[in-house]
Amino acid sequence: MSKSNFDYDLIVIGSGAAGSVAAKITARAGQKVAIVEAGNLGGSAPTLNDVPVGALMTAAHIFDEMRRSAELGLRTAAIGYNYPSIKNWKDLAVRRSGVAATGDYLRSHGVSVFKGRAHFLSPHEISIGRRHLSANRFLIATGSQIFLPDIAGLDTIDYLSPETAIDLLRPPKSLFVIGAGASGVQFAELFAIFGTKVYLADVQKRILAREDDEVSEVMTNVFTRLRGMEVLTSARVIATKNENPLVRVTCLTGETEHSVKVEKVLVAAGQTPNVDVGLENAGVEYDKSGIKTDGFLTTSAHNIYAAGDVLGRFNKTHSALYEGRIAANNLLGRNKITPNYATMSRVIWTSPEIASVGMTEKDLTRDDIKFRQLIVQNSTMPRANIANFAIGFAKVLTDLKGKLLGATIVAPHAAETINEVSLAINRGLSASAIAETIHPFGSWGEVLQLACAKVR
């Protein structure tokens, strides 16, 4: 089939962050573009993940701060909450995101929109139900879905997922969270703040195992001492069983088996890429971790690209947006560029926030890179005194000459503060560049400045 006989220049499969931005860019460049979506237009970020979870966490953290404000001389005796109203606030935040207008937005940029599940018939053709569409090139941006671990009896209970937990009308009285990664700890904290007895379990030796050890240590203390959670590490959930009105959860820690009864179980054991789109028919290589691409986001089929969560790398909306833009550039045949993940920040929206960028200590040790590290505790800073919040730290990692390689910040507004490090790493700057930059007295950024100043 010649290029002139294709229905489209480009078909994008998936309308989330990566797919939508790539479709818009290529359509505005004069390409004939279509986008296919099997689920909700706009993807999961505005409807199931970032926006609704962020709205709920915002309400929880404000409520928590209000309860703790008696130490500041504020009257807190009448503070309470109405959870259906909190859910209404979450729903309002989702509506205000504009996700409902995604279809109209894409069409306004000249993108044809198709609802349905795409399935490759060949490298240049897909089916959507009974409809067949062809394109010169494709971008696969199908995202990811909840990973369900192999647990006996899990399919017999009414378990929660991060996507269903956002629509509860009340916090459960007790909750067992399976998985202590970013999503698991966020939901564990959310419900603990609203009075739920939370059990947080993970097969790893520590919670938030992808982050540096200090993060796990601080947040374990926060969760156990301040939130009243029970944190179970090196714990493998082997069975769940209905014992109405409760659920019995059985864990294996080492060789010791123990169980608890809870009202609800939340499965937050990670994500798995959505690769069920007939990739074999298109000659696209993949495995359980995601679609395989080269440095330019091209798959093993030269006319098919992939971006976002389907790659199985970050599962972050900002990484999907970034990869979508790069894929669009490369699809248009411009000077091809490769993603620079050195400045891809990672944020966990707990209180305090956890933000990191660049390499971790584990990464550097694994790659046998000699490095220096400096940690400064928030408790030593003026802002901790002013805000009555001393938990957390800033940690910087540099090479032996002081060039920044990575950093982790655990503090209020860490998601904003980490951008300073991202910029420095992107420009190849040393820690001294941050240390010599004037930071406002009494700001959380001073802890990062001091950590960088101590690098010698």
Secondary structure, 3 states (H helix, E strand, C coil): CCHHHCCEEEEEECCCHHHHHHHHHHHHCCCCEEEEECCCCCCCCCCCCHHHHHHHHHHHHHHHHHHHHHHHCCCCCCCCCCHHHHHHHHHHHHHHCCHHHHHHHHHHCCEEEEECCEEEEECCEEEECCEEEEEEEEEECCCEEECCCCCECHHHCCCECHHHHCCCCCCCCEEEEECCCHHHHHHHHHHHHCCCEEEEECCCCCCCCCCCHHHHHHHHHHHHHHCCCEEECCEEEEEEEEECCEEEEEEEECCEEEEEEECEEEECCCEEECCCCCHHHHCCCEECCEECCCCCCECCCCCEEECHHHHCCCCCHHHHHHHHHHHHHHHCCCCCCCCCHHHCCEEECCCCEEEEEECCHHHHHHCCCCCEEEEEEHHHCHHHHHHCCCCCEEEEEECCCCEEEEEEEEECCHHHHHHHHHHHHHCCCEHHHHHCCCCCCCCCHHHHHHHHHCCC
